[in-house]
Amino acid sequence: MKNENWFLFADAREDEGLSHEEAVELLRNKGVSDKEIEEITKKYESWARNTAHEIE
């Protein structure tokens, strides 16, 4: 997984306010494989849960 693609997804979700589906479509339009997209979304979901837990 390329870090730049993870940051692209995370920025789309956090900074641009895109939905999960919209952020996935953004990655697909950039030519990112479905396998890499799956890895990115899993990592993002884990990061989001951990971040939310730290804020509480």
mmCIF entry with sequence, helices, sheets and N, C-alpha, C, O atoms, coordinates in Angstrom:
data_MODEL
# 
_entry.id   MODEL 
# 
_entity.id                         1 
_entity.type                       polymer 
_entity.pdbx_number_of_molecules   1 
# 
_entity_poly.entity_id                      1 
_entity_poly.type                           'polypeptide(L)' 
_entity_poly.nstd_linkage                   no 
_entity_poly.nstd_monomer                   no 
_entity_poly.pdbx_seq_one_letter_code       MKNENWFLFADAREDEGLSHEEAVELLRNKGVSDKEIEEITKKYESWARNTAHEIE 
_entity_poly.pdbx_seq_one_letter_code_can   MKNENWFLFADAREDEGLSHEEAVELLRNKGVSDKEIEEITKKYESWARNTAHEIE 
_entity_poly.pdbx_strand_id                 A 
# 
loop_
_entity_poly_seq.entity_id 
_entity_poly_seq.num 
_entity_poly_seq.mon_id 
_entity_poly_seq.hetero 
1 1  MET n 
1 2  LYS n 
1 3  ASN n 
1 4  GLU n 
1 5  ASN n 
1 6  TRP n 
1 7  PHE n 
1 8  LEU n 
1 9  PHE n 
1 10 ALA n 
1 11 ASP n 
1 12 ALA n 
1 13 ARG n 
1 14 GLU n 
1 15 ASP n 
1 16 GLU n 
1 17 GLY n 
1 18 LEU n 
1 19 SER n 
1 20 HIS n 
1 21 GLU n 
1 22 GLU n 
1 23 ALA n 
1 24 VAL n 
1 25 GLU n 
1 26 LEU n 
1 27 LEU n 
1 28 ARG n 
1 29 ASN n 
1 30 LYS n 
1 31 GLY n 
1 32 VAL n 
1 33 SER n 
1 34 ASP n 
1 35 LYS n 
1 36 GLU n 
1 37 ILE n 
1 38 GLU n 
1 39 GLU n 
1 40 ILE n 
1 41 THR n 
1 42 LYS n 
1 43 LYS n 
1 44 TYR n 
1 45 GLU n 
1 46 SER n 
1 47 TRP n 
1 48 ALA n 
1 49 ARG n 
1 50 ASN n 
1 51 THR n 
1 52 ALA n 
1 53 HIS n 
1 54 GLU n 
1 55 ILE n 
1 56 GLU n 
# 
_struct_asym.id          A 
_struct_asym.entity_id   1 
# 
loop_
_struct_conf.conf_type_id 
_struct_conf.id 
_struct_conf.pdbx_PDB_helix_id 
_struct_conf.beg_label_comp_id 
_struct_conf.beg_label_asym_id 
_struct_conf.beg_label_seq_id 
_struct_conf.pdbx_beg_PDB_ins_code 
_struct_conf.end_label_comp_id 
_struct_conf.end_label_asym_id 
_struct_conf.end_label_seq_id 
_struct_conf.pdbx_end_PDB_ins_code 
_struct_conf.beg_auth_comp_id 
_struct_conf.beg_auth_asym_id 
_struct_conf.beg_auth_seq_id 
_struct_conf.end_auth_comp_id 
_struct_conf.end_auth_asym_id 
_struct_conf.end_auth_seq_id 
_struct_conf.pdbx_PDB_helix_class 
_struct_conf.details 
_struct_conf.pdbx_PDB_helix_length 
HELX_P HELX_P1 AA1 ASN A 3  ? GLU A 14 ? ASN A 3  GLU A 14 1 ? 12 
HELX_P HELX_P2 AA2 HIS A 20 ? ASN A 29 ? HIS A 20 ASN A 29 1 ? 10 
HELX_P HELX_P3 AA3 ASP A 34 ? ILE A 55 ? ASP A 34 ILE A 55 1 ? 22 
# 
_struct_conf_type.id          HELX_P 
_struct_conf_type.criteria    ? 
_struct_conf_type.reference   ? 
# 
loop_
_atom_site.group_PDB 
_atom_site.id 
_atom_site.type_symbol 
_atom_site.label_atom_id 
_atom_site.label_alt_id 
_atom_site.label_comp_id 
_atom_site.label_asym_id 
_atom_site.label_entity_id 
_atom_site.label_seq_id 
_atom_site.pdbx_PDB_ins_code 
_atom_site.Cartn_x 
_atom_site.Cartn_y 
_atom_site.Cartn_z 
_atom_site.occupancy 
_atom_site.B_iso_or_equiv 
_atom_site.pdbx_formal_charge 
_atom_site.auth_seq_id 
_atom_site.auth_comp_id 
_atom_site.auth_asym_id 
_atom_site.auth_atom_id 
_atom_site.pdbx_PDB_model_num 
ATOM 1   N N  . MET A 1 1  ? 0.850   -1.173 0.000   1.00 0.00 ? 1  MET A N  1 
ATOM 2   C CA . MET A 1 1  ? 0.000   0.000  0.000   1.00 0.00 ? 1  MET A CA 1 
ATOM 3   C C  . MET A 1 1  ? 0.897   1.238  0.000   1.00 0.00 ? 1  MET A C  1 
ATOM 4   O O  . MET A 1 1  ? 1.850   1.335  0.773   1.00 0.00 ? 1  MET A O  1 
ATOM 5   N N  . LYS A 1 2  ? 0.578   2.151  -0.859  1.00 0.00 ? 2  LYS A N  1 
ATOM 6   C CA . LYS A 1 2  ? 1.334   3.402  -0.923  1.00 0.00 ? 2  LYS A CA 1 
ATOM 7   C C  . LYS A 1 2  ? 0.775   4.386  0.094   1.00 0.00 ? 2  LYS A C  1 
ATOM 8   O O  . LYS A 1 2  ? -0.433  4.611  0.159   1.00 0.00 ? 2  LYS A O  1 
ATOM 9   N N  . ASN A 1 3  ? 1.666   4.966  0.883   1.00 0.00 ? 3  ASN A N  1 
ATOM 10  C CA . ASN A 1 3  ? 1.232   5.948  1.883   1.00 0.00 ? 3  ASN A CA 1 
ATOM 11  C C  . ASN A 1 3  ? 0.489   7.109  1.244   1.00 0.00 ? 3  ASN A C  1 
ATOM 12  O O  . ASN A 1 3  ? -0.465  7.629  1.823   1.00 0.00 ? 3  ASN A O  1 
ATOM 13  N N  . GLU A 1 4  ? 0.920   7.520  0.050   1.00 0.00 ? 4  GLU A N  1 
ATOM 14  C CA . GLU A 1 4  ? 0.273   8.661  -0.596  1.00 0.00 ? 4  GLU A CA 1 
ATOM 15  C C  . GLU A 1 4  ? -1.204  8.368  -0.879  1.00 0.00 ? 4  GLU A C  1 
ATOM 16  O O  . GLU A 1 4  ? -2.039  9.270  -0.805  1.00 0.00 ? 4  GLU A O  1 
ATOM 17  N N  . ASN A 1 5  ? -1.525  7.123  -1.199  1.00 0.00 ? 5  ASN A N  1 
ATOM 18  C CA . ASN A 1 5  ? -2.924  6.771  -1.445  1.00 0.00 ? 5  ASN A CA 1 
ATOM 19  C C  . ASN A 1 5  ? -3.725  6.770  -0.150  1.00 0.00 ? 5  ASN A C  1 
ATOM 20  O O  . ASN A 1 5  ? -4.889  7.171  -0.137  1.00 0.00 ? 5  ASN A O  1 
ATOM 21  N N  . TRP A 1 6  ? -3.100  6.315  0.948   1.00 0.00 ? 6  TRP A N  1 
ATOM 22  C CA . TRP A 1 6  ? -3.798  6.349  2.241   1.00 0.00 ? 6  TRP A CA 1 
ATOM 23  C C  . TRP A 1 6  ? -4.094  7.807  2.617   1.00 0.00 ? 6  TRP A C  1 
ATOM 24  O O  . TRP A 1 6  ? -5.205  8.130  3.035   1.00 0.00 ? 6  TRP A O  1 
ATOM 25  N N  . PHE A 1 7  ? -3.108  8.669  2.467   1.00 0.00 ? 7  PHE A N  1 
ATOM 26  C CA . PHE A 1 7  ? -3.315  10.082 2.806   1.00 0.00 ? 7  PHE A CA 1 
ATOM 27  C C  . PHE A 1 7  ? -4.355  10.720 1.889   1.00 0.00 ? 7  PHE A C  1 
ATOM 28  O O  . PHE A 1 7  ? -5.132  11.564 2.335   1.00 0.00 ? 7  PHE A O  1 
ATOM 29  N N  . LEU A 1 8  ? -4.382  10.335 0.632   1.00 0.00 ? 8  LEU A N  1 
ATOM 30  C CA . LEU A 1 8  ? -5.397  10.841 -0.293  1.00 0.00 ? 8  LEU A CA 1 
ATOM 31  C C  . LEU A 1 8  ? -6.790  10.464 0.204   1.00 0.00 ? 8  LEU A C  1 
ATOM 32  O O  . LEU A 1 8  ? -7.698  11.295 0.219   1.00 0.00 ? 8  LEU A O  1 
ATOM 33  N N  . PHE A 1 9  ? -6.953  9.192  0.614   1.00 0.00 ? 9  PHE A N  1 
ATOM 34  C CA . PHE A 1 9  ? -8.242  8.723  1.125   1.00 0.00 ? 9  PHE A CA 1 
ATOM 35  C C  . PHE A 1 9  ? -8.599  9.452  2.420   1.00 0.00 ? 9  PHE A C  1 
ATOM 36  O O  . PHE A 1 9  ? -9.712  9.956  2.572   1.00 0.00 ? 9  PHE A O  1 
ATOM 37  N N  . ALA A 1 10 ? -7.643  9.502  3.352   1.00 0.00 ? 10 ALA A N  1 
ATOM 38  C CA . ALA A 1 10 ? -7.906  10.142 4.648   1.00 0.00 ? 10 ALA A CA 1 
ATOM 39  C C  . ALA A 1 10 ? -8.237  11.627 4.478   1.00 0.00 ? 10 ALA A C  1 
ATOM 40  O O  . ALA A 1 10 ? -9.153  12.132 5.129   1.00 0.00 ? 10 ALA A O  1 
ATOM 41  N N  . ASP A 1 11 ? -7.513  12.322 3.623   1.00 0.00 ? 11 ASP A N  1 
ATOM 42  C CA . ASP A 1 11 ? -7.797  13.741 3.381   1.00 0.00 ? 11 ASP A CA 1 
ATOM 43  C C  . ASP A 1 11 ? -9.182  13.923 2.755   1.00 0.00 ? 11 ASP A C  1 
ATOM 44  O O  . ASP A 1 11 ? -9.917  14.848 3.102   1.00 0.00 ? 11 ASP A O  1 
ATOM 45  N N  . ALA A 1 12 ? -9.522  13.027 1.830   1.00 0.00 ? 12 ALA A N  1 
ATOM 46  C CA . ALA A 1 12 ? -10.840 13.120 1.192   1.00 0.00 ? 12 ALA A CA 1 
ATOM 47  C C  . ALA A 1 12 ? -11.942 12.963 2.229   1.00 0.00 ? 12 ALA A C  1 
ATOM 48  O O  . ALA A 1 12 ? -12.948 13.672 2.181   1.00 0.00 ? 12 ALA A O  1 
ATOM 49  N N  . ARG A 1 13 ? -11.759 12.039 3.165   1.00 0.00 ? 13 ARG A N  1 
ATOM 50  C CA . ARG A 1 13 ? -12.771 11.802 4.192   1.00 0.00 ? 13 ARG A CA 1 
ATOM 51  C C  . ARG A 1 13 ? -12.788 12.911 5.236   1.00 0.00 ? 13 ARG A C  1 
ATOM 52  O O  . ARG A 1 13 ? -13.853 13.423 5.581   1.00 0.00 ? 13 ARG A O  1 
ATOM 53  N N  . GLU A 1 14 ? -11.626 13.283 5.736   1.00 0.00 ? 14 GLU A N  1 
ATOM 54  C CA . GLU A 1 14 ? -11.540 14.209 6.868   1.00 0.00 ? 14 GLU A CA 1 
ATOM 55  C C  . GLU A 1 14 ? -11.617 15.677 6.447   1.00 0.00 ? 14 GLU A C  1 
ATOM 56  O O  . GLU A 1 14 ? -12.378 16.453 7.026   1.00 0.00 ? 14 GLU A O  1 
ATOM 57  N N  . ASP A 1 15 ? -10.839 16.049 5.453   1.00 0.00 ? 15 ASP A N  1 
ATOM 58  C CA . ASP A 1 15 ? -10.743 17.465 5.074   1.00 0.00 ? 15 ASP A CA 1 
ATOM 59  C C  . ASP A 1 15 ? -11.798 17.886 4.054   1.00 0.00 ? 15 ASP A C  1 
ATOM 60  O O  . ASP A 1 15 ? -12.332 18.994 4.119   1.00 0.00 ? 15 ASP A O  1 
ATOM 61  N N  . GLU A 1 16 ? -12.093 16.987 3.109   1.00 0.00 ? 16 GLU A N  1 
ATOM 62  C CA . GLU A 1 16 ? -13.035 17.342 2.049   1.00 0.00 ? 16 GLU A CA 1 
ATOM 63  C C  . GLU A 1 16 ? -14.458 16.899 2.363   1.00 0.00 ? 16 GLU A C  1 
ATOM 64  O O  . GLU A 1 16 ? -15.400 17.294 1.676   1.00 0.00 ? 16 GLU A O  1 
ATOM 65  N N  . GLY A 1 17 ? -14.616 16.079 3.404   1.00 0.00 ? 17 GLY A N  1 
ATOM 66  C CA . GLY A 1 17 ? -15.946 15.652 3.817   1.00 0.00 ? 17 GLY A CA 1 
ATOM 67  C C  . GLY A 1 17 ? -16.624 14.668 2.881   1.00 0.00 ? 17 GLY A C  1 
ATOM 68  O O  . GLY A 1 17 ? -17.851 14.567 2.872   1.00 0.00 ? 17 GLY A O  1 
ATOM 69  N N  . LEU A 1 18 ? -15.841 13.940 2.093   1.00 0.00 ? 18 LEU A N  1 
ATOM 70  C CA . LEU A 1 18 ? -16.434 12.962 1.184   1.00 0.00 ? 18 LEU A CA 1 
ATOM 71  C C  . LEU A 1 18 ? -16.915 11.740 1.963   1.00 0.00 ? 18 LEU A C  1 
ATOM 72  O O  . LEU A 1 18 ? -16.369 11.401 3.014   1.00 0.00 ? 18 LEU A O  1 
ATOM 73  N N  . SER A 1 19 ? -17.937 11.092 1.433   1.00 0.00 ? 19 SER A N  1 
ATOM 74  C CA . SER A 1 19 ? -18.407 9.844  2.028   1.00 0.00 ? 19 SER A CA 1 
ATOM 75  C C  . SER A 1 19 ? -17.387 8.743  1.740   1.00 0.00 ? 19 SER A C  1 
ATOM 76  O O  . SER A 1 19 ? -16.470 8.923  0.938   1.00 0.00 ? 19 SER A O  1 
ATOM 77  N N  . HIS A 1 20 ? -17.559 7.609  2.401   1.00 0.00 ? 20 HIS A N  1 
ATOM 78  C CA . HIS A 1 20 ? -16.675 6.465  2.165   1.00 0.00 ? 20 HIS A CA 1 
ATOM 79  C C  . HIS A 1 20 ? -16.688 6.093  0.673   1.00 0.00 ? 20 HIS A C  1 
ATOM 80  O O  . HIS A 1 20 ? -15.639 5.905  0.058   1.00 0.00 ? 20 HIS A O  1 
ATOM 81  N N  . GLU A 1 21 ? -17.881 5.992  0.117   1.00 0.00 ? 21 GLU A N  1 
ATOM 82  C CA . GLU A 1 21 ? -18.026 5.591  -1.284  1.00 0.00 ? 21 GLU A CA 1 
ATOM 83  C C  . GLU A 1 21 ? -17.372 6.601  -2.231  1.00 0.00 ? 21 GLU A C  1 
ATOM 84  O O  . GLU A 1 21 ? -16.734 6.219  -3.212  1.00 0.00 ? 21 GLU A O  1 
ATOM 85  N N  . GLU A 1 22 ? -17.535 7.881  -1.932  1.00 0.00 ? 22 GLU A N  1 
ATOM 86  C CA . GLU A 1 22 ? -16.929 8.917  -2.777  1.00 0.00 ? 22 GLU A CA 1 
ATOM 87  C C  . GLU A 1 22 ? -15.407 8.862  -2.714  1.00 0.00 ? 22 GLU A C  1 
ATOM 88  O O  . GLU A 1 22 ? -14.732 9.038  -3.728  1.00 0.00 ? 22 GLU A O  1 
ATOM 89  N N  . ALA A 1 23 ? -14.869 8.617  -1.524  1.00 0.00 ? 23 ALA A N  1 
ATOM 90  C CA . ALA A 1 23 ? -13.415 8.528  -1.366  1.00 0.00 ? 23 ALA A CA 1 
ATOM 91  C C  . ALA A 1 23 ? -12.872 7.294  -2.078  1.00 0.00 ? 23 ALA A C  1 
ATOM 92  O O  . ALA A 1 23 ? -11.797 7.348  -2.675  1.00 0.00 ? 23 ALA A O  1 
ATOM 93  N N  . VAL A 1 24 ? -13.605 6.181  -2.022  1.00 0.00 ? 24 VAL A N  1 
ATOM 94  C CA . VAL A 1 24 ? -13.206 4.970  -2.744  1.00 0.00 ? 24 VAL A CA 1 
ATOM 95  C C  . VAL A 1 24 ? -13.217 5.243  -4.245  1.00 0.00 ? 24 VAL A C  1 
ATOM 96  O O  . VAL A 1 24 ? -12.296 4.845  -4.958  1.00 0.00 ? 24 VAL A O  1 
ATOM 97  N N  . GLU A 1 25 ? -14.246 5.914  -4.719  1.00 0.00 ? 25 GLU A N  1 
ATOM 98  C CA . GLU A 1 25 ? -14.332 6.242  -6.151  1.00 0.00 ? 25 GLU A CA 1 
ATOM 99  C C  . GLU A 1 25 ? -13.166 7.131  -6.576  1.00 0.00 ? 25 GLU A C  1 
ATOM 100 O O  . GLU A 1 25 ? -12.637 6.975  -7.677  1.00 0.00 ? 25 GLU A O  1 
ATOM 101 N N  . LEU A 1 26 ? -12.768 8.052  -5.719  1.00 0.00 ? 26 LEU A N  1 
ATOM 102 C CA . LEU A 1 26 ? -11.619 8.907  -5.993  1.00 0.00 ? 26 LEU A CA 1 
ATOM 103 C C  . LEU A 1 26 ? -10.367 8.058  -6.204  1.00 0.00 ? 26 LEU A C  1 
ATOM 104 O O  . LEU A 1 26 ? -9.602  8.298  -7.138  1.00 0.00 ? 26 LEU A O  1 
ATOM 105 N N  . LEU A 1 27 ? -10.159 7.065  -5.338  1.00 0.00 ? 27 LEU A N  1 
ATOM 106 C CA . LEU A 1 27 ? -9.005  6.174  -5.483  1.00 0.00 ? 27 LEU A CA 1 
ATOM 107 C C  . LEU A 1 27 ? -9.098  5.355  -6.771  1.00 0.00 ? 27 LEU A C  1 
ATOM 108 O O  . LEU A 1 27 ? -8.108  5.191  -7.484  1.00 0.00 ? 27 LEU A O  1 
ATOM 109 N N  . ARG A 1 28 ? -10.292 4.845  -7.062  1.00 0.00 ? 28 ARG A N  1 
ATOM 110 C CA . ARG A 1 28 ? -10.464 4.063  -8.304  1.00 0.00 ? 28 ARG A CA 1 
ATOM 111 C C  . ARG A 1 28 ? -10.145 4.918  -9.522  1.00 0.00 ? 28 ARG A C  1 
ATOM 112 O O  . ARG A 1 28 ? -9.513  4.448  -10.469 1.00 0.00 ? 28 ARG A O  1 
ATOM 113 N N  . ASN A 1 29 ? -10.582 6.174  -9.498  1.00 0.00 ? 29 ASN A N  1 
ATOM 114 C CA . ASN A 1 29 ? -10.308 7.069  -10.619 1.00 0.00 ? 29 ASN A CA 1 
ATOM 115 C C  . ASN A 1 29 ? -8.810  7.356  -10.775 1.00 0.00 ? 29 ASN A C  1 
ATOM 116 O O  . ASN A 1 29 ? -8.348  7.709  -11.860 1.00 0.00 ? 29 ASN A O  1 
ATOM 117 N N  . LYS A 1 30 ? -8.060  7.200  -9.682  1.00 0.00 ? 30 LYS A N  1 
ATOM 118 C CA . LYS A 1 30 ? -6.600  7.383  -9.723  1.00 0.00 ? 30 LYS A CA 1 
ATOM 119 C C  . LYS A 1 30 ? -5.892  6.101  -10.150 1.00 0.00 ? 30 LYS A C  1 
ATOM 120 O O  . LYS A 1 30 ? -4.668  6.082  -10.276 1.00 0.00 ? 30 LYS A O  1 
ATOM 121 N N  . GLY A 1 31 ? -6.655  5.028  -10.374 1.00 0.00 ? 31 GLY A N  1 
ATOM 122 C CA . GLY A 1 31 ? -6.073  3.773  -10.827 1.00 0.00 ? 31 GLY A CA 1 
ATOM 123 C C  . GLY A 1 31 ? -5.588  2.853  -9.718  1.00 0.00 ? 31 GLY A C  1 
ATOM 124 O O  . GLY A 1 31 ? -4.810  1.933  -9.970  1.00 0.00 ? 31 GLY A O  1 
ATOM 125 N N  . VAL A 1 32 ? -6.045  3.095  -8.484  1.00 0.00 ? 32 VAL A N  1 
ATOM 126 C CA . VAL A 1 32 ? -5.654  2.256  -7.351  1.00 0.00 ? 32 VAL A CA 1 
ATOM 127 C C  . VAL A 1 32 ? -6.440  0.942  -7.438  1.00 0.00 ? 32 VAL A C  1 
ATOM 128 O O  . VAL A 1 32 ? -7.644  0.947  -7.695  1.00 0.00 ? 32 VAL A O  1 
ATOM 129 N N  . SER A 1 33 ? -5.749  -0.178 -7.221  1.00 0.00 ? 33 SER A N  1 
ATOM 130 C CA . SER A 1 33 ? -6.382  -1.492 -7.314  1.00 0.00 ? 33 SER A CA 1 
ATOM 131 C C  . SER A 1 33 ? -7.376  -1.711 -6.175  1.00 0.00 ? 33 SER A C  1 
ATOM 132 O O  . SER A 1 33 ? -7.275  -1.096 -5.113  1.00 0.00 ? 33 SER A O  1 
ATOM 133 N N  . ASP A 1 34 ? -8.335  -2.599 -6.420  1.00 0.00 ? 34 ASP A N  1 
ATOM 134 C CA . ASP A 1 34 ? -9.323  -2.915 -5.386  1.00 0.00 ? 34 ASP A CA 1 
ATOM 135 C C  . ASP A 1 34 ? -8.656  -3.487 -4.145  1.00 0.00 ? 34 ASP A C  1 
ATOM 136 O O  . ASP A 1 34 ? -9.083  -3.203 -3.026  1.00 0.00 ? 34 ASP A O  1 
ATOM 137 N N  . LYS A 1 35 ? -7.613  -4.292 -4.331  1.00 0.00 ? 35 LYS A N  1 
ATOM 138 C CA . LYS A 1 35 ? -6.900  -4.876 -3.191  1.00 0.00 ? 35 LYS A CA 1 
ATOM 139 C C  . LYS A 1 35 ? -6.281  -3.773 -2.333  1.00 0.00 ? 35 LYS A C  1 
ATOM 140 O O  . LYS A 1 35 ? -6.384  -3.804 -1.107  1.00 0.00 ? 35 LYS A O  1 
ATOM 141 N N  . GLU A 1 36 ? -5.640  -2.802 -2.976  1.00 0.00 ? 36 GLU A N  1 
ATOM 142 C CA . GLU A 1 36 ? -5.036  -1.700 -2.228  1.00 0.00 ? 36 GLU A CA 1 
ATOM 143 C C  . GLU A 1 36 ? -6.104  -0.841 -1.561  1.00 0.00 ? 36 GLU A C  1 
ATOM 144 O O  . GLU A 1 36 ? -5.912  -0.379 -0.436  1.00 0.00 ? 36 GLU A O  1 
ATOM 145 N N  . ILE A 1 37 ? -7.222  -0.623 -2.237  1.00 0.00 ? 37 ILE A N  1 
ATOM 146 C CA . ILE A 1 37 ? -8.318  0.151  -1.654  1.00 0.00 ? 37 ILE A CA 1 
ATOM 147 C C  . ILE A 1 37 ? -8.824  -0.541 -0.392  1.00 0.00 ? 37 ILE A C  1 
ATOM 148 O O  . ILE A 1 37 ? -9.110  0.122  0.605   1.00 0.00 ? 37 ILE A O  1 
ATOM 149 N N  . GLU A 1 38 ? -8.936  -1.868 -0.427  1.00 0.00 ? 38 GLU A N  1 
ATOM 150 C CA . GLU A 1 38 ? -9.379  -2.616 0.751   1.00 0.00 ? 38 GLU A CA 1 
ATOM 151 C C  . GLU A 1 38 ? -8.395  -2.427 1.908   1.00 0.00 ? 38 GLU A C  1 
ATOM 152 O O  . GLU A 1 38 ? -8.812  -2.228 3.049   1.00 0.00 ? 38 GLU A O  1 
ATOM 153 N N  . GLU A 1 39 ? -7.102  -2.488 1.621   1.00 0.00 ? 39 GLU A N  1 
ATOM 154 C CA . GLU A 1 39 ? -6.085  -2.280 2.656   1.00 0.00 ? 39 GLU A CA 1 
ATOM 155 C C  . GLU A 1 39 ? -6.171  -0.864 3.225   1.00 0.00 ? 39 GLU A C  1 
ATOM 156 O O  . GLU A 1 39 ? -6.075  -0.667 4.437   1.00 0.00 ? 39 GLU A O  1 
ATOM 157 N N  . ILE A 1 40 ? -6.350  0.104  2.355   1.00 0.00 ? 40 ILE A N  1 
ATOM 158 C CA . ILE A 1 40 ? -6.434  1.511  2.773   1.00 0.00 ? 40 ILE A CA 1 
ATOM 159 C C  . ILE A 1 40 ? -7.645  1.733  3.670   1.00 0.00 ? 40 ILE A C  1 
ATOM 160 O O  . ILE A 1 40 ? -7.537  2.374  4.715   1.00 0.00 ? 40 ILE A O  1 
ATOM 161 N N  . THR A 1 41 ? -8.804  1.203  3.265   1.00 0.00 ? 41 THR A N  1 
ATOM 162 C CA . THR A 1 41 ? -10.010 1.433  4.058   1.00 0.00 ? 41 THR A CA 1 
ATOM 163 C C  . THR A 1 41 ? -9.920  0.747  5.416   1.00 0.00 ? 41 THR A C  1 
ATOM 164 O O  . THR A 1 41 ? -10.393 1.294  6.412   1.00 0.00 ? 41 THR A O  1 
ATOM 165 N N  . LYS A 1 42 ? -9.325  -0.436 5.473   1.00 0.00 ? 42 LYS A N  1 
ATOM 166 C CA . LYS A 1 42 ? -9.147  -1.114 6.767   1.00 0.00 ? 42 LYS A CA 1 
ATOM 167 C C  . LYS A 1 42 ? -8.232  -0.298 7.677   1.00 0.00 ? 42 LYS A C  1 
ATOM 168 O O  . LYS A 1 42 ? -8.516  -0.124 8.862   1.00 0.00 ? 42 LYS A O  1 
ATOM 169 N N  . LYS A 1 43 ? -7.139  0.197  7.116   1.00 0.00 ? 43 LYS A N  1 
ATOM 170 C CA . LYS A 1 43 ? -6.203  0.991  7.912   1.00 0.00 ? 43 LYS A CA 1 
ATOM 171 C C  . LYS A 1 43 ? -6.875  2.288  8.375   1.00 0.00 ? 43 LYS A C  1 
ATOM 172 O O  . LYS A 1 43 ? -6.700  2.703  9.521   1.00 0.00 ? 43 LYS A O  1 
ATOM 173 N N  . TYR A 1 44 ? -7.635  2.919  7.498   1.00 0.00 ? 44 TYR A N  1 
ATOM 174 C CA . TYR A 1 44 ? -8.327  4.161  7.850   1.00 0.00 ? 44 TYR A CA 1 
ATOM 175 C C  . TYR A 1 44 ? -9.346  3.920  8.962   1.00 0.00 ? 44 TYR A C  1 
ATOM 176 O O  . TYR A 1 44 ? -9.415  4.692  9.918   1.00 0.00 ? 44 TYR A O  1 
ATOM 177 N N  . GLU A 1 45 ? -10.136 2.854  8.843   1.00 0.00 ? 45 GLU A N  1 
ATOM 178 C CA . GLU A 1 45 ? -11.146 2.555  9.859   1.00 0.00 ? 45 GLU A CA 1 
ATOM 179 C C  . GLU A 1 45 ? -10.494 2.316  11.217  1.00 0.00 ? 45 GLU A C  1 
ATOM 180 O O  . GLU A 1 45 ? -11.001 2.776  12.240  1.00 0.00 ? 45 GLU A O  1 
ATOM 181 N N  . SER A 1 46 ? -9.385  1.606  11.230  1.00 0.00 ? 46 SER A N  1 
ATOM 182 C CA . SER A 1 46 ? -8.650  1.362  12.473  1.00 0.00 ? 46 SER A CA 1 
ATOM 183 C C  . SER A 1 46 ? -8.131  2.673  13.046  1.00 0.00 ? 46 SER A C  1 
ATOM 184 O O  . SER A 1 46 ? -8.245  2.917  14.248  1.00 0.00 ? 46 SER A O  1 
ATOM 185 N N  . TRP A 1 47 ? -7.567  3.509  12.196  1.00 0.00 ? 47 TRP A N  1 
ATOM 186 C CA . TRP A 1 47 ? -7.050  4.811  12.626  1.00 0.00 ? 47 TRP A CA 1 
ATOM 187 C C  . TRP A 1 47 ? -8.174  5.675  13.193  1.00 0.00 ? 47 TRP A C  1 
ATOM 188 O O  . TRP A 1 47 ? -8.011  6.320  14.229  1.00 0.00 ? 47 TRP A O  1 
ATOM 189 N N  . ALA A 1 48 ? -9.309  5.682  12.509  1.00 0.00 ? 48 ALA A N  1 
ATOM 190 C CA . ALA A 1 48 ? -10.439 6.500  12.950  1.00 0.00 ? 48 ALA A CA 1 
ATOM 191 C C  . ALA A 1 48 ? -10.954 6.034  14.313  1.00 0.00 ? 48 ALA A C  1 
ATOM 192 O O  . ALA A 1 48 ? -11.254 6.856  15.179  1.00 0.00 ? 48 ALA A O  1 
ATOM 193 N N  . ARG A 1 49 ? -11.055 4.714  14.503  1.00 0.00 ? 49 ARG A N  1 
ATOM 194 C CA . ARG A 1 49 ? -11.500 4.184  15.801  1.00 0.00 ? 49 ARG A CA 1 
ATOM 195 C C  . ARG A 1 49 ? -10.525 4.561  16.909  1.00 0.00 ? 49 ARG A C  1 
ATOM 196 O O  . ARG A 1 49 ? -10.937 4.998  17.983  1.00 0.00 ? 49 ARG A O  1 
ATOM 197 N N  . ASN A 1 50 ? -9.239  4.391  16.647  1.00 0.00 ? 50 ASN A N  1 
ATOM 198 C CA . ASN A 1 50 ? -8.224  4.714  17.649  1.00 0.00 ? 50 ASN A CA 1 
ATOM 199 C C  . ASN A 1 50 ? -8.225  6.203  17.986  1.00 0.00 ? 50 ASN A C  1 
ATOM 200 O O  . ASN A 1 50 ? -8.086  6.584  19.148  1.00 0.00 ? 50 ASN A O  1 
ATOM 201 N N  . THR A 1 51 ? -8.380  7.027  16.976  1.00 0.00 ? 51 THR A N  1 
ATOM 202 C CA . THR A 1 51 ? -8.406  8.471  17.181  1.00 0.00 ? 51 THR A CA 1 
ATOM 203 C C  . THR A 1 51 ? -9.633  8.876  17.989  1.00 0.00 ? 51 THR A C  1 
ATOM 204 O O  . THR A 1 51 ? -9.529  9.703  18.896  1.00 0.00 ? 51 THR A O  1 
ATOM 205 N N  . ALA A 1 52 ? -10.779 8.312  17.676  1.00 0.00 ? 52 ALA A N  1 
ATOM 206 C CA . ALA A 1 52 ? -12.004 8.623  18.406  1.00 0.00 ? 52 ALA A CA 1 
ATOM 207 C C  . ALA A 1 52 ? -11.886 8.170  19.863  1.00 0.00 ? 52 ALA A C  1 
ATOM 208 O O  . ALA A 1 52 ? -12.348 8.859  20.773  1.00 0.00 ? 52 ALA A O  1 
ATOM 209 N N  . HIS A 1 53 ? -11.278 7.032  20.071  1.00 0.00 ? 53 HIS A N  1 
ATOM 210 C CA . HIS A 1 53 ? -11.107 6.523  21.434  1.00 0.00 ? 53 HIS A CA 1 
ATOM 211 C C  . HIS A 1 53 ? -10.191 7.445  22.245  1.00 0.00 ? 53 HIS A C  1 
ATOM 212 O O  . HIS A 1 53 ? -10.438 7.687  23.427  1.00 0.00 ? 53 HIS A O  1 
ATOM 213 N N  . GLU A 1 54 ? -9.148  7.952  21.617  1.00 0.00 ? 54 GLU A N  1 
ATOM 214 C CA . GLU A 1 54 ? -8.215  8.860  22.316  1.00 0.00 ? 54 GLU A CA 1 
ATOM 215 C C  . GLU A 1 54 ? -8.883  10.169 22.682  1.00 0.00 ? 54 GLU A C  1 
ATOM 216 O O  . GLU A 1 54 ? -8.549  10.766 23.706  1.00 0.00 ? 54 GLU A O  1 
ATOM 217 N N  . ILE A 1 55 ? -9.816  10.625 21.870  1.00 0.00 ? 55 ILE A N  1 
ATOM 218 C CA . ILE A 1 55 ? -10.505 11.896 22.112  1.00 0.00 ? 55 ILE A CA 1 
ATOM 219 C C  . ILE A 1 55 ? -11.459 11.774 23.299  1.00 0.00 ? 55 ILE A C  1 
ATOM 220 O O  . ILE A 1 55 ? -11.651 12.730 24.051  1.00 0.00 ? 55 ILE A O  1 
ATOM 221 N N  . GLU A 1 56 ? -12.055 10.588 23.460  1.00 0.00 ? 56 GLU A N  1 
ATOM 222 C CA . GLU A 1 56 ? -13.015 10.389 24.559  1.00 0.00 ? 56 GLU A CA 1 
ATOM 223 C C  . GLU A 1 56 ? -12.296 10.492 25.826  1.00 0.00 ? 56 GLU A C  1 
ATOM 224 O O  . GLU A 1 56 ? -12.900 10.359 26.891  1.00 0.00 ? 56 GLU A O  1 
# 
